[in-house]
Each structure stands twice: as structure tokens, then as C-alpha cells.
Amino acid sequence: MKTRLFFLVLLLPALLLADASFKYVQIKGNKLLKTSYIYDNLGLPLPKWYQFWKPKKAKVNPKIINSLQEQLENLYRVEGFYHTRISKTEDNTTVTFLIKEGPYIKVSHIDIRSDYPISKLITFKEGERFRANKFVEIKRKIKETMLNAGYCNYELDAKAYVDIIKNSVLLKYRLNHKAPCFFGLINLHPPKGISKKVVRSRLLFKSGDPYSLEKINKSYSTLSGLEAFDGIELNTRKKENRIDTQITLFPKQKPTRREVGLGYETNYGAKAFFHWNRKNFTGDAKKLSFDLKYSQREQLIRNGFFWPALFKVPGFDYYMDFRNSFSYSKLTYDNFEEKKLADRLHLLIDYDWFSVDIGTGLEYIQIDKFKDVCNISAGDFFIFYPYGELIFDLRDSKIDPKKGLYLSQYYEGGIRYLLSDITYAKMLWEARAIYTWKRFTVAGKSKLGVLREYDNKLPESKLFYAGGAFSNRAYSYNALGAFDANCGDVGGRTLVDNTLEVSHPLYRKVDIALFWDATMISKSTLSFDLDFKHSLGTGIRYNTPIGPLKFDVGFSLEDKSQYAIHFQIGQSY
């Protein structure tokens, strides 16, 4: 300890001298360009908002002060200011740049001559300040649009004629789309142990299809989703109107992954968990996994197996994946405890804009009541049911969508004497719509569930509940039961769950959101005459590569004392 303290004392003067070798930078006189924007473009970020002990000034090495002035002049020129004058003053601690912006270059006229509709992509308006970065970005969007539309031989001539005397710019766009292109030869080079069939099942194009850059990018993502490769090389070569593709895949060097940890889950509280999976298990990108989870309310053991491209659908270009999930769980509710042994078999098609999931489920459920309340049925239940789910996903992103539509339909049913103790039908429909306008993202979600039992009663966990991070956020997970039941913990047979949310960027990767949720649950089938329970709330989203990290607080409008806090990773729209 004494030795560490000695070295810290020795290093302190050096650290102070090192800090003294820097100077603070001040920007003054700017009007149209924000100071924070200028600092960011100069590579001089201000201290973070939580670094309250630091002065809210940027620091710079004195050796690059002269180059900073040149960078400032170039920045203003790129932003359309050709008459800006910048001077600097210095003292022992600070360098100050004084900016006289002067008049900026305005867009005087936009001349478009194109045999393909590109007017909506050219977002400049006459009288607007000309910005070189925006001009370059518009060219990039036009090129991307042409490639996604299948025109790989297009000719684009985009020019900006700047008149610094009149402070104006004439924009000219000339486009000839020429003949469309198509995919030609597709050469696949998978690693040993993985068949070409598995790789082909993840491609969203085949030989002879119209060429699309978007399909290539999405195919790269679907191949990555197999988690069987350490690297993917997807190269194209153009021969007149034909695009040949070569795909080389590199094997996974460490196919086994283990995770052990402690965490927190909004639905169940503090938890301990263990996860093990083996990628490319016995080849062909198959996956085997095991999960253990323990919390005060839930204990879970689960085994999963995934086999991609098990077979090709006759008469179609789609491949069926196979997945099986076997689990044992014990879940504690307020008034009863449920033990469940379950197996669920899936046959899946997961294509670009739609997915299909059909299969069978088998559940052995044991319900033990803590006390005699409501009409909760205790005992043993054996349920066997076929099910099917169809999803149409027209969103611009599955991770963090900003516009588009999402529609899903789910059907499930059991027949008594055909392996099941109960005859029933369960249906669930969901629709989502997302739209972004001027950095405001508006998202709406509506869910309708209907359940009918024809003989006997289903266990409570098979009925409808609401509340939680993906439902009414004034309540904890599944805290809302049927409103017209004698006990709030009883599940419903009719569910309507609506959400409307508006979000807007707050600071860099952080967004702020306001939301409204409304829920109705009835103990009867096709009963819609009950009042809704409403909630209002606000939330913070921190955007990450795997989706937003969300923190929400919701408050009930009917009961002022009712509120809930939710954490989740991933977008619910």
C-alpha cells in the first residue's frame, strides 16, 4: 500500500503537467451552426453530462491549433458558407475562435431529367442552404435505389454549379436507368460439414431473379443468423446485365458457448442462470442448447434443438427448418403454483417478409392452490394441441424499425379424446404500425385474443392475462386478469390490448418516449362490453446494435397509486 501511494505521489506532478500542456477551445460568433456540432466535427467532444467535475469546455493540444482553424474554414465551406472569416486569439489557457459566418449559398434551381422517378429522393428545396454532405448523401441514396430496383448499369450525372458572387447554386441531376440486371451464376463455398442446401436456404435470391442490392444485404444477415460461421464473404461480379455471386463461408472455430450469471428480469425479479449451446452440432448448422434459470417466482430447465433446412417445400423455393423445445418449469403466482412439463415441435419457414410456424404442443400441467379463491381449477391437466402462426413483417428493420407494418395470426386448439383432456380453440391477432416524421417516431400496436372452451376448463396459465413491458405498462407482468371476475388473478377469454407510443431523439444514442396503453380482459368469450384500463407513461431508450435498451414507467389513470417500472432489451414494435 505504501509503495502504491509513493508512486502516485511521484506521478501526480507529471499528470498535472500533462493536463497543463492542453488548452481550452472556445467558439464564438457562430449563429447558424451549433457549437456542439462544431466541436463534434473538429473531433473535440465536450465532457459528458455526468462529468460534472469537469468544465464544460473542449481541450486541444497547442500543436494542432493552426490546423483547427483550417478545419473550421473547411467545415463552414462544406456547410455552404463561402464567405466566412475566422480569427483566433490565445492566452496561457484558452484559444478562442471568432467566427463571422457571412451569407450562405442558397439553392436557386433544381433541374432533374430522369427516366426513373427520383424526385422524392432529392430533398433539397429552392431557397434552402446548400450543404455538400447532403448533396453527397442524395447521390448515395439514388445509387442505392437504382441497385435495389435492379438497374446495375445506370448512368447518373449529378452536379452542383456554385456561384459565390450571387451566393447561389444550380443543382443538375441526369439519370438513365438502362436495362435491368439479373442474378447469374451463384457459386457457394461452405465449410466442411455444412451442405450447400443449408446455405441456399438462407439466400433471398436465385439465378434468374431480378438483381437487388437489398436482397444481397439481407442474405448476408440471414446467413449470419445461422451462427455457424466465423466469416462470410459475399462478392459480386458484373457481366453486362448479369451479376454473378460468389459466397465463401469460414467455419466456426469455437462452436461451444457457456454463460453463467446473475441478472434481473422485469417479469420475475432477480435471477441466476446458466446457458450452454453448441453451434454446428453434428454439422449442417444444427444447434443444441440447455438452459437453467432460478428466481423466486420461476424455476426452469429447458433443452432446445434446431435443424435448418430439414427439407424443401414441394413445389416452392422455401425450406422448412425444424425446432424442438423440451422444458420443465415451476411458476409461482399470487394464489397458486403451476408445475409444467412441456414439449413443443416446430416446422418453420422464415423468409424475407413473412414467416410460418406450424407444429404441435404437448403439456402436462399440475396446479396447486394456496387458498380457496375465485374459481381457479386445481389438479392435473394433459393438453395436446396443433398450432399455427403466420407473420407478415413489412418493417424496415427487425431490430429497431422506424417505419412499416407487422401483422401476425396465431391459432391453437385441442380436441378431447384425441390425446387432450380438453377441447378448445385459441386465437390471437396482432397488428403494428410504425412511422417516422421529422425524427418523431409514432408506433401503434393492437392485439385481439379470443378463447373458447367446449368441454372442461383450461388451466389458468392457458388463459389471457395482460400487463408488463410488452403490454399495459402500469402493471407488472400478467398482473391484469379478467375485469369481470370475482378475483383479479383469474385469466380471461377475450383480450383487447392497445398501445400508442411517440419517441424522439434526446441526446446522441438516447431517445425519450411517451406512451398510452389501454387494456380490456373479459372472463367470457367474445365479450367486449367492459371498460378499458388506461395507463400513461414515459421512457428512455438507449440505442445499441442489438436493439434499444428500454426503461419505462407507467401510471394507471383509474388508480393513481398503481404504477410499474419496466426494463427490456429490444423493440416491441
Secondary structure, DSSP 8 states (H G I E B T S, - for coil): -HHHHHHHHHHHHHHHHHHHT-EEEEEES-SSS-HHHHHHHTT-----TT-TTS-S-EEE-GGGHHHHHHHHHHHHHHTT-SS-EEEEEE-SSEEEEEEE-----EEEEEEEEESS--GGG----TTSB--HHHHHHHHHHHHHHHHHTT-TT-EEEEEEEEETTTTEEEEEEEEE--S--EEEEEEEE--TT--HHHHHHT-S--TTSB--HHHHHHHHHHHHTT--EEEEEEEEEEETTEEEEEEEEEE-S--EEEEEEEEEETTTEEEEEEEEEEETTTSTT-EEEEEEEEESSEEEEEEEEEEEEEEE-TTSS-EEEEEEEEEEEEEE-SSEEEEEEEEEEEEEEE-SSEEEEEEEEEEEEEEEESS--TT---EEEEEEEEEEEEEEE--S-SSS-SSEEEEEEEEEEE-BTTTBS-EEEEEEEEEEEEEEETTEEEEEEEEEEEEEEEES---GGGSB-B-STTS-TTS-TT-B--TTSSSTTS-BSEEEEEEEEEEEEEETTEEEEEEEEEEEEESSTT---S--EEEEEEEEEEEETTEEEEEEEEEESS-TT-EEEEEEES---
